[in-house]
Structure formats: C-alpha cells, structure tokens
Amino acid sequence: MSQLITRNEIEDLCEGELQSKFYAIMNDLIRTQNWQNERALALASLETVQAELNRKRALKSTYPAPRS
C-alpha cells in the first residue's frame, strides 16, 4: 500500500468492506515495520477507515433501519 485512503474514497463502502480494508491495512503495517513512508501512509489510512467505521456505526444506532 503506498496510497493514502481518504474518507471520500470509502464513505460509500459497507461495514464489511470497511472491516476488510481495515484488516488489509493492519497487515500492511505488520509487513512494513521498517519502511517509514509506507508505514506512515498505512497508519493514516487506518485512522481514516476506523473513523468511517465508527461514523457508520453511530449513524446506524441513531437512525435504525426500518423494519419490514
């Protein structure tokens, strides 16, 4: 991973897709322990994905889906 993920890129992803991306970034962090630039981007992206997951979870609890 050598690209920063922005909220704009991920805001339309579902929770499962966000979790998948989160774990992929965590794996990148483990793999890149000695690569400072890659690690900085992975950490920043991880923070962005985590914030979006939290936002979606908060919205879900504030506005529950209508029952069918």
Order of alpha helices (4+ residues) and beta strands (2+ residues): alpha-alpha-alpha
